[in-house]
């Protein structure tokens, strides 16, 4: 299948752009102005490759000229960029990435004058001729929102009562004079079975006990690392 956007592809794949490339990209159309009086100017859509004629062509040429003026009147950061010649000169060459970043900063998505550039940018991304890193400062594309500080989940009274029952059961096991209660447990399951056989109440179910012991183990590990 023919590549109807071959001129746009060529612009995006260049390292440096001539002034004609710059203004065409900004307008989203390849414009060739008639050199002789009465000659016909030509306009081609950079995305579709189709010729634009009639009043539409005239409108696009006006936008093209307006964008050329915006480009030439910009200060371009003074000496902060590497222009091989004055931006108003026809023989200027400038980094493609600079042009993309400048246009990205200047353009307004809802403005008709920039709709051609927006269409080119969208097509270039779809075809993977460019990436967001080419026109958005890297620190902005990599910046991630800072996570919100974790808030402690408030315990319900029911959960608090369950924890207190578990603490009471563990205290009873540890300080009891009953040899059977004070026996050595070699696993969580043994301890859980013992609690289920000898104690009852909300918060002392097998599922809750497993969760509590797991959470307690993680907290205990964390505290050991700090000491």
Helices and strands as residue ranges (DSSP letters): H 6-13, E 16-18, H 19-27, E 29-32, E 42-45, H 54-73, G 78-80, E 93-95, H 96-106, G 112-114, H 115-126, G 132-134, H 138-142, H 157-175, H 188-198, H 206-226
